[in-house]
Amino acid sequence: RKVHFQRYIPGRPNLLTLPVEVVAEDKNHYMREFDSDVYQHIDSIDVWCFNETFVPVIEIDARLVTPRKCIKIADLEDLLPEGMYLHRKYDSMRHLSILTISETWNQILASTKTTTV
């Protein structure tokens, strides 16, 4: 990995490239019970930061993801702390997913089980 140093001025827009990490994977019901595969489509994201201090990593809580609901770039805006904003290049990509979970055969069978009388 190559490190780029740049001047950081608090109160001014500073461009940062932050890594995206998934946390609490062991607490997600689908990942734990059905052994679902997790697909992380974006490893890092560019943000504008106006604060003196900033988070070094953007953490996505795995409990928010289901096989039918993925985390999208637009959802990241709610996860960012105050004073941090997504880069303008993501305006047209807001609908793209960042994190998805595959649906396994066990999940499909569990959801279609019916009792016969």
C-alpha positions as CSV (number, residue, x, y, z in Angstrom):
1,R,0.0,0.0,0.0
2,K,1.3,3.4,-0.9
3,V,0.9,6.3,1.5
4,H,0.1,9.8,0.3
5,F,0.7,12.7,2.7
6,Q,-1.3,15.8,2.2
7,R,-1.8,19.0,4.1
8,Y,-4.8,18.9,6.4
9,I,-6.5,22.2,7.3
10,P,-9.2,22.0,9.9
11,G,-12.4,23.9,8.9
12,R,-11.6,23.6,5.2
13,P,-12.6,20.7,2.9
14,N,-10.0,18.0,3.1
15,L,-10.3,15.0,0.9
16,L,-9.7,11.7,2.7
17,T,-9.8,8.1,1.4
18,L,-11.1,5.9,4.3
19,P,-11.2,2.1,4.3
20,V,-14.6,0.5,4.8
21,E,-14.7,-2.4,7.3
22,V,-17.6,-4.8,8.3
23,V,-18.0,-5.2,12.1
24,A,-20.2,-7.5,14.2
25,E,-20.3,-10.3,11.6
26,D,-20.8,-12.8,14.4
27,K,-24.0,-11.0,15.5
28,N,-25.7,-11.2,12.2
29,H,-28.4,-14.0,12.2
30,Y,-27.9,-14.9,8.6
31,M,-24.2,-15.1,8.7
32,R,-24.2,-17.2,11.9
33,E,-27.1,-19.6,11.4
34,F,-27.1,-20.1,7.6
35,D,-23.4,-19.6,6.9
36,S,-24.2,-16.9,4.2
37,D,-21.4,-15.5,2.1
38,V,-20.7,-11.8,2.6
39,Y,-19.7,-9.7,-0.4
40,Q,-18.0,-6.3,0.2
41,H,-18.0,-4.5,-3.1
42,I,-16.1,-1.3,-2.0
43,D,-13.0,-1.4,0.1
44,S,-12.5,2.3,0.5
45,I,-14.5,5.5,0.0
46,D,-13.6,9.2,-0.6
47,V,-15.0,11.7,1.8
48,W,-14.7,15.4,2.5
49,C,-13.9,16.2,6.1
50,F,-14.1,19.6,7.8
51,N,-13.3,18.5,11.4
52,E,-10.1,18.7,13.3
53,T,-10.4,15.0,14.2
54,F,-11.9,12.2,12.0
55,V,-12.5,8.5,12.1
56,P,-9.7,6.5,10.5
57,V,-12.1,3.7,9.3
58,I,-15.8,3.6,8.3
59,E,-17.4,0.7,10.1
60,I,-20.5,-0.9,8.7
61,D,-22.5,-2.9,11.3
62,A,-23.3,-6.4,9.8
63,R,-26.5,-6.6,11.8
64,L,-28.1,-4.1,9.4
65,V,-27.7,-6.4,6.4
66,T,-30.1,-9.2,5.3
67,P,-30.2,-11.2,2.1
68,R,-33.0,-8.9,0.9
69,K,-31.6,-5.6,2.2
70,C,-28.1,-4.5,1.3
71,I,-26.1,-1.5,2.4
72,K,-25.8,1.1,-0.3
73,I,-23.6,4.1,-0.8
74,A,-26.5,6.4,0.1
75,D,-26.8,4.6,3.5
76,L,-23.2,5.6,4.2
77,E,-24.1,9.2,4.6
78,D,-26.1,8.3,7.7
79,L,-23.1,6.5,9.1
80,L,-20.7,9.3,8.6
81,P,-20.0,11.6,11.7
82,E,-21.0,15.2,11.6
83,G,-18.7,17.3,9.4
84,M,-17.9,14.5,7.0
85,Y,-19.6,14.2,3.6
86,L,-19.4,11.8,0.7
87,H,-17.4,13.0,-2.3
88,R,-19.4,14.4,-5.2
89,K,-18.3,11.5,-7.5
90,Y,-20.7,9.2,-5.6
91,D,-23.8,11.4,-6.4
92,S,-24.6,9.2,-9.5
93,M,-23.7,6.0,-7.7
94,R,-25.9,6.3,-4.6
95,H,-27.9,3.2,-5.5
96,L,-24.9,0.9,-5.8
97,S,-24.4,-1.6,-3.0
98,I,-21.4,-1.7,-0.7
99,L,-22.3,-4.9,1.3
100,T,-24.5,-7.8,0.4
101,I,-25.2,-11.2,1.8
102,S,-26.0,-14.2,-0.4
103,E,-29.1,-16.3,0.1
104,T,-28.2,-19.9,0.8
105,W,-30.3,-23.0,0.1
106,N,-30.9,-23.4,3.8
107,Q,-32.5,-20.0,4.0
108,I,-34.7,-20.7,1.0
109,L,-35.8,-24.0,2.5
110,A,-36.4,-22.4,5.9
111,S,-38.6,-19.7,4.4
112,T,-40.7,-22.1,2.3
113,K,-41.4,-24.6,5.0
114,T,-45.1,-25.2,5.4
115,T,-47.0,-27.5,7.7
116,T,-49.4,-29.9,6.1
117,V,-52.5,-30.9,8.0
